[in-house]
Amino acid sequence: MYYNPTKLYFGKDSLDYLKEELNNYGNNVVLIYGGGSVKKNGIYDKVVEILKSCGKNIIEDSGVMSNPTLDKLYDGIRIAREAKADLLLALGGGSVIDYAKGVSASVNLPFNVDPWKEYYLEFNECTVKPIPVGAILTMVGTGSEMNGGSVITNTKDKIKNGKVFDSNLYPKFTILNPEFTYTVPRYQMVAGIFDIMSHIMEQYFSDNDDNTSDYIMEGLMRSLIASSKIAVKNPTDYDARSNIMWTATWALNTLVAKGKTEDWEVHMIGQAISAVTNATHGMTLSAVSLPYYYHVMPYGLPKFKRFAMNVWNVSPFGKNAGAIYAKTDTEIAKEGLLMMSEWMREIGLVMHISDLGVTPNNFDAILNATILLDGGYKKLSKEDVLNILNASM
């Protein structure tokens, strides 16, 4: 069964549709955003002007950090309750939207129920009435604009967990204007690009059947690779930023997951690193991905060979002293990962966890925070994770 209720407005004039959407909700709007960037680039003023023109009561919830914390979630729940919120309007990137969903699911919980335990430890479904969420995206990567994902960090226990809510927690509408992403700092833009790539690979590198979803994902990855090379040179290239934004949304709106078992172990390791270091999410993924994929490649060799040929255009034939020979499957697969590493370096990704501040002294904490899943080609042991961490240094 596939169902996605989020309505998308895409393009340069997409914000014009906010007024139309606001007519569907009550007067009390909690405007959720992060730091001051949306005020500096003028997007905040545009949104506030539209809210005021619609006669909405604006209650602000600002200061959402790049890795939203549990303490901040508790604060947001309090703000939304006191405001008697009719709509939570998330203005920002994936962290702001993730946070808004956590608030949405928690406002109407009984006061004796802890949302951290309910959703992020026990992963229960939301059985109370959520507050509707709308989103205006200013940074791409997470795909949170069209799914139920919500990642929260418990800084006290050093645990970063994600809850994937049912479709009743998906944003009711999302406004996607590629021009809103132009002012994102290069480091954050590149981190977001790899987050998109990682989302696709987490779903792609599972199963070895001939699946329509895999063909879609190969196209998404090829588009992302081509557009990323343009965007790092010219951040205001509309076509490139448009393609990246659209790819991010379709990478994780559950469409390409259909028919797949899915992996997500790279995300589990990356989130554990973020919980310990507070490093940028996309960069934790880039730092561990290659060691992880080299580790599991022998167990999913046919798919890694396909990845090399269909995404990176690796030829199955080579030349030696003028003679053409057929490469082995392993040679083809490794060449694909090599080309991926060259692309990663070209766009400026972090390649080692030591560059994120990780030292061997952090390994125990990272291991303790890493959830081991079984959807990929090999279920890792703690020793496997330790070997991957060492290889990522």
Phi, psi and omega per residue, in radians:
M1 nan 2.286 3.075
Y2 -2.146 2.240 3.118
Y3 -2.614 2.231 3.063
N4 -2.427 1.919 -3.022
P5 -1.516 -0.043 -3.075
T6 -1.241 2.264 3.073
K7 -1.611 2.243 -3.133
L8 -1.837 2.381 2.952
Y9 -2.046 2.035 -2.991
F10 -2.121 2.380 3.004
G11 2.208 -3.136 -3.044
K12 -1.102 -0.488 -3.093
D13 -1.833 0.267 -3.005
S14 -1.122 -0.523 -3.132
L15 -1.138 -0.369 3.126
D16 -1.061 -0.369 -3.092
Y17 -1.525 -0.083 3.137
L18 -1.049 -0.767 -3.120
K19 -1.007 -0.740 3.127
E20 -1.068 -0.730 -3.134
E21 -1.220 -0.658 -3.094
L22 -1.079 -0.438 3.113
N23 -1.107 -0.279 -3.097
N24 -1.537 -0.033 -3.023
Y25 -2.277 2.842 -3.130
G26 -1.193 -3.008 -2.972
N27 -1.427 -0.405 -3.012
N28 -1.615 1.857 -3.096
V29 -1.981 2.110 3.029
V30 -1.571 2.017 -3.140
L31 -1.611 1.984 -3.035
I32 -1.855 2.245 3.092
Y33 -2.678 3.090 -3.045
G34 -1.689 -1.967 -3.135
G35 -1.498 -2.540 -3.053
G36 -1.638 0.044 -3.020
S37 -1.094 -0.661 -3.117
V38 -1.241 -0.322 3.041
K39 -1.463 -0.640 -3.138
K40 -1.182 -0.653 -3.082
N41 -1.574 0.007 3.019
G42 1.549 -0.091 -3.101
I43 -1.186 -0.690 3.126
Y44 -0.987 -0.830 -3.113
D45 -1.070 -0.689 3.135
K46 -1.112 -0.736 -3.113
V47 -1.200 -0.782 -3.141
V48 -1.073 -0.697 3.127
E49 -1.057 -0.725 3.127
I50 -1.184 -0.737 3.124
L51 -1.053 -0.783 -3.138
K52 -1.151 -0.669 -3.133
S53 -1.146 -0.378 3.107
C54 -1.646 0.067 3.097
G55 1.278 0.442 -3.106
K56 -1.457 2.569 2.980
N57 -1.478 2.070 -3.059
I58 -1.725 2.109 3.054
I59 -2.031 2.119 -3.019
E60 -1.604 2.446 3.021
D61 -2.293 1.623 -3.049
S62 -1.877 3.073 3.067
G63 1.464 0.333 3.083
V64 -1.214 2.173 -3.056
M65 -1.529 2.962 -3.057
S66 -1.137 -0.492 2.994
N67 -2.083 1.528 -3.012
P68 -0.952 2.319 -3.056
T69 -1.672 2.825 3.099
L70 -1.116 -0.693 3.107
D71 -1.063 -0.699 3.108
K72 -1.158 -0.657 3.103
L73 -1.067 -0.796 3.100
Y74 -1.016 -0.712 3.136
D75 -1.139 -0.726 3.133
G76 -1.141 -0.649 3.089
I77 -1.075 -0.756 3.120
R78 -1.070 -0.787 -3.123
I79 -1.071 -0.800 -3.103
A80 -1.162 -0.642 3.114
R81 -1.152 -0.819 -3.115
E82 -1.137 -0.546 -3.127
A83 -1.398 -0.198 -2.990
K84 0.874 0.952 -2.976
A85 -1.051 2.344 3.005
D86 -1.721 -0.408 -3.133
L87 -2.672 2.369 2.987
L88 -1.797 2.002 -3.107
L89 -1.846 1.884 -3.080
A90 -1.574 2.066 -3.131
L91 -1.998 1.793 -3.104
G92 2.739 -2.655 -3.133
G93 -1.677 -2.838 -3.058
G94 -1.067 -0.608 -3.134
S95 -1.098 -0.727 3.135
V96 -1.143 -0.704 -3.137
I97 -1.251 -0.727 3.054
D98 -0.949 -0.840 -3.122
Y99 -1.077 -0.755 -3.131
A100 -1.058 -0.661 3.105
K101 -1.161 -0.699 3.096
G102 -1.072 -0.732 3.076
V103 -1.119 -0.795 -3.111
S104 -0.965 -0.767 -3.084
A105 -1.312 -0.279 -2.967
S106 -1.854 -0.359 -3.032
V107 -0.975 -0.744 -3.063
N108 -1.699 0.220 3.003
L109 -1.186 2.603 2.990
P110 -0.992 2.571 -3.042
F111 -1.120 -0.355 3.138
N112 -1.571 0.081 3.127
V113 -1.817 2.150 -3.134
D114 -1.510 2.077 -3.115
P115 -1.079 -0.518 3.116
W116 -1.080 -0.865 3.130
K117 -1.191 -0.750 -3.050
E118 -1.105 -0.792 -3.002
Y119 -1.855 -0.675 -2.943
Y120 -1.772 -0.156 3.010
L121 -1.959 -0.812 -3.118
E122 -1.658 -0.198 3.051
F123 0.972 0.676 3.100
N124 -1.291 2.732 3.080
E125 -1.347 2.744 3.104
C126 -1.384 2.037 -3.120
T127 -1.887 -0.001 3.073
V128 -1.756 2.921 -3.128
K129 -1.276 2.075 3.122
P130 -1.385 2.768 3.020
I131 -1.493 2.285 -3.129
P132 -0.992 2.468 3.114
V133 -2.026 2.318 2.949
G134 -2.056 2.709 -3.065
A135 -2.368 2.474 2.988
I136 -2.175 1.906 -2.952
L137 -1.488 2.297 3.111
T138 -2.120 -0.110 3.089
M139 -2.600 2.335 -3.053
V140 -1.797 2.738 3.082
G141 2.679 -0.948 -2.955
T142 -1.351 -0.468 -3.028
G143 1.338 0.126 -3.079
S144 -1.108 -0.280 -3.112
E145 -1.222 -0.202 -3.104
M146 -2.518 0.595 3.081
N147 -2.629 -3.068 -3.097
G148 -1.801 0.223 -3.071
G149 -1.259 2.457 3.107
S150 -2.590 2.002 -3.106
V151 -1.925 2.240 -3.108
I152 -2.262 2.509 3.141
T153 -1.909 2.190 3.013
N154 -1.596 1.734 -3.038
T155 -1.202 -0.486 3.139
K156 -1.176 -0.834 -3.105
D157 -1.595 -0.055 -3.116
K158 0.968 0.910 3.096
I159 -2.227 2.281 3.067
K160 -2.083 1.904 -3.080
N161 -2.134 2.644 3.097
G162 -2.023 2.447 3.025
K163 -2.000 2.255 3.062
V164 -1.771 1.834 -3.106
F165 -1.391 2.808 3.050
D166 -1.148 3.032 -3.024
S167 -1.112 -0.296 3.114
N168 -1.240 -0.177 3.068
L169 -1.804 -0.042 3.070
Y170 -1.083 2.592 3.002
P171 -0.955 2.421 3.123
K172 -1.220 -0.587 3.077
F173 -2.643 2.667 3.066
T174 -2.394 2.354 3.101
I175 -1.789 2.143 -3.045
L176 -2.120 1.748 3.066
N177 -2.006 1.906 -3.112
P178 -0.950 -0.501 -3.137
E179 -1.151 -0.418 3.109
F180 -1.196 -0.241 -3.116
T181 -1.678 -0.063 -3.034
Y182 -1.062 -0.599 -3.018
T183 -1.603 0.060 3.090
V184 -1.117 2.281 3.120
P185 -0.975 2.573 -3.060
R186 -0.939 -0.768 -3.110
Y187 -1.009 -0.790 -3.131
Q188 -1.227 -0.645 3.100
M189 -1.069 -0.823 -3.099
V190 -1.169 -0.680 3.085
A191 -1.059 -0.721 3.108
G192 -1.121 -0.668 3.119
I193 -1.065 -0.760 -3.135
F194 -1.280 -0.512 3.042
D195 -1.026 -0.739 3.088
I196 -1.061 -0.865 -3.132
M197 -1.018 -0.737 -3.123
S198 -1.159 -0.692 3.087
H199 -0.996 -0.755 -3.125
I200 -1.181 -0.792 -3.102
M201 -1.134 -0.604 3.126
E202 -1.065 -0.525 3.131
Q203 -1.599 -0.574 -3.098
Y204 -1.216 -0.792 -3.075
F205 -1.469 1.111 2.990
S206 -2.700 2.369 -3.082
D207 1.269 2.738 3.083
N208 -2.184 0.332 3.124
D209 -1.410 3.015 3.115
D210 -1.633 1.680 -2.942
N211 -1.985 2.315 3.088
T212 -0.931 -0.660 3.121
S213 -0.987 -0.630 -3.130
D214 -1.163 -0.668 3.099
Y215 -1.119 -0.714 3.098
I216 -1.097 -0.779 -3.107
M217 -1.144 -0.653 3.094
E218 -1.070 -0.701 3.079
G219 -1.145 -0.726 3.107
L220 -1.081 -0.753 -3.133
M221 -1.148 -0.721 3.124
R222 -1.098 -0.731 3.102
S223 -1.099 -0.775 -3.114
L224 -1.099 -0.774 -3.134
I225 -1.060 -0.841 -3.121
A226 -1.108 -0.790 -3.084
S227 -1.243 -0.574 -3.139
S228 -1.125 -0.656 3.139
K229 -1.137 -0.581 3.099
I230 -1.298 -0.778 -3.035
A231 -1.139 -0.603 -3.139
V232 -1.221 -0.424 3.102
K233 -1.545 -0.613 -3.124
N234 -2.410 1.553 -3.053
P235 -1.089 -0.278 -3.124
T236 -1.810 0.333 3.023
D237 -1.295 1.903 -2.997
Y238 -1.080 -0.757 -3.104
D239 -1.079 -0.765 -3.130
A240 -1.134 -0.820 -3.121
R241 -1.173 -0.584 3.097
S242 -1.128 -0.800 3.136
N243 -1.099 -0.725 3.141
I244 -1.119 -0.759 3.139
M245 -1.095 -0.780 -3.116
W246 -1.179 -0.701 3.113
T247 -1.100 -0.725 3.140
A248 -1.019 -0.738 -3.118
T249 -1.150 -0.785 -3.070
W250 -1.412 -0.235 3.088
A251 -1.212 -0.468 -3.014
L252 -2.464 0.593 3.027
N253 -1.741 0.337 3.046
T254 1.376 -0.062 -3.141
L255 -1.091 -0.933 -3.040
V256 -1.337 -0.101 3.061
A257 -1.334 -0.267 -3.060
K258 -1.163 2.278 -3.101
G259 1.459 0.033 -3.079
K260 -1.954 2.650 3.025
T261 -1.460 -0.558 3.134
E262 1.291 2.639 -3.072
D263 -1.873 -1.414 3.084
W264 1.323 0.195 3.127
E265 -1.282 -0.569 3.059
V266 -1.036 -0.715 3.113
H267 -1.153 -0.629 3.124
M268 -1.124 -0.743 3.114
I269 -1.201 -0.769 -3.137
G270 -1.078 -0.738 3.123
Q271 -1.138 -0.608 3.096
A272 -1.138 -0.693 3.100
I273 -1.126 -0.744 3.099
S274 -1.064 -0.685 -3.123
A275 -1.100 -0.579 -3.099
V276 -1.503 -0.633 -3.004
T277 -1.949 -0.261 -3.016
N278 1.101 0.458 3.127
A279 -1.248 2.739 3.114
T280 -1.065 2.295 -2.994
H281 -0.944 -0.916 -3.077
G282 -1.055 -0.568 3.141
M283 -1.312 -0.518 3.048
T284 -1.169 -0.592 3.119
L285 -1.210 -0.769 -3.117
S286 -1.125 -0.583 -3.075
A287 -1.255 -0.451 -3.098
V288 -1.899 -0.179 -2.995
S289 -1.112 -0.879 -3.088
L290 -1.091 -0.830 3.073
P291 -1.024 -0.651 3.123
Y292 -1.141 -0.828 -3.063
Y293 -1.237 -0.579 3.002
Y294 -1.096 -0.617 -3.113
H295 -1.181 -0.717 -3.061
V296 -1.671 -0.124 -3.073
M297 -0.942 -0.759 -3.120
P298 -1.058 -0.419 -3.086
Y299 -1.531 -0.227 3.116
G300 -2.364 0.697 -2.996
L301 -0.960 -0.759 -3.132
P302 -1.010 -0.656 -3.128
K303 -1.291 -0.632 3.105
F304 -1.178 -0.612 3.047
K305 -1.115 -0.798 3.129
R306 -1.078 -0.740 3.105
F307 -0.996 -0.799 -3.121
A308 -1.090 -0.745 -3.052
M309 -1.387 -0.731 -3.011
N310 -1.538 -0.439 -3.128
V311 -1.763 -0.696 -3.026
W312 -1.900 0.047 3.088
N313 1.044 0.583 3.077
V314 -1.240 2.280 3.114
S315 -1.389 2.449 3.085
P316 -1.345 -0.026 -3.127
F317 -2.095 2.604 3.080
G318 -2.254 3.038 3.097
K319 -2.129 2.403 3.096
N320 -2.419 1.972 -3.099
A321 0.958 0.668 3.093
G322 1.496 -0.193 -3.125
A323 -1.646 2.385 3.111
I324 -1.501 2.336 3.114
Y325 -2.348 2.747 3.107
A326 -1.521 2.168 3.088
K327 -1.220 2.670 3.025
T328 -1.301 2.807 3.104
D329 -1.015 -0.674 -3.138
T330 -1.158 -0.706 3.113
E331 -1.085 -0.743 3.129
I332 -1.109 -0.804 -3.112
A333 -1.086 -0.774 -3.132
K334 -1.147 -0.619 3.111
E335 -1.132 -0.631 3.079
G336 -1.096 -0.787 3.121
L337 -1.165 -0.579 3.083
L338 -1.127 -0.744 3.124
M339 -1.159 -0.609 3.068
M340 -1.114 -0.725 3.141
S341 -1.122 -0.632 3.116
E342 -1.160 -0.702 3.072
W343 -1.112 -0.737 -3.135
M344 -1.054 -0.751 3.114
R345 -1.191 -0.638 -3.117
E346 -1.079 -0.688 -3.098
I347 -1.581 -0.096 2.983
G348 1.661 0.611 3.131
L349 -1.457 2.711 3.030
V350 -1.278 2.263 -3.058
M351 -1.887 -0.141 -3.089
H352 -2.432 2.408 -3.137
I353 -1.191 -0.380 3.081
S354 -1.112 -0.499 3.095
D355 -1.255 -0.213 3.088
L356 -1.706 0.083 3.125
G357 1.657 0.093 3.141
V358 -1.336 2.360 3.009
T359 -2.178 2.857 3.084
P360 -0.958 -0.421 3.099
N361 -1.144 -0.352 3.131
N362 -1.527 -0.160 -2.971
F363 -1.053 -0.743 -3.113
D364 -1.064 -0.761 -3.141
A365 -1.131 -0.703 3.126
I366 -1.151 -0.752 3.113
L367 -1.062 -0.747 -3.128
N368 -1.135 -0.522 -3.089
A369 -1.588 -0.104 -3.089
T370 -1.530 2.127 3.061
I371 -1.491 2.304 -3.135
L372 -1.687 2.135 -3.096
L373 -1.904 2.978 -3.097
D374 -2.253 0.446 -3.112
G375 -1.588 -0.240 -3.090
G376 -1.553 -2.890 -3.080
Y377 -1.319 -0.334 3.096
K378 -2.606 2.247 3.023
K379 -1.345 2.135 -3.064
L380 -1.348 2.618 2.910
S381 -1.697 2.962 3.070
K382 -1.057 -0.596 3.101
E383 -1.145 -0.675 3.079
D384 -1.058 -0.798 -3.137
V385 -1.080 -0.717 3.118
L386 -1.070 -0.716 3.118
N387 -1.130 -0.657 3.110
I388 -1.177 -0.704 3.093
L389 -1.084 -0.767 3.113
N390 -1.087 -0.724 3.117
A391 -1.196 -0.387 -3.130
S392 -1.488 -0.166 -3.077
M393 -1.259 nan nan
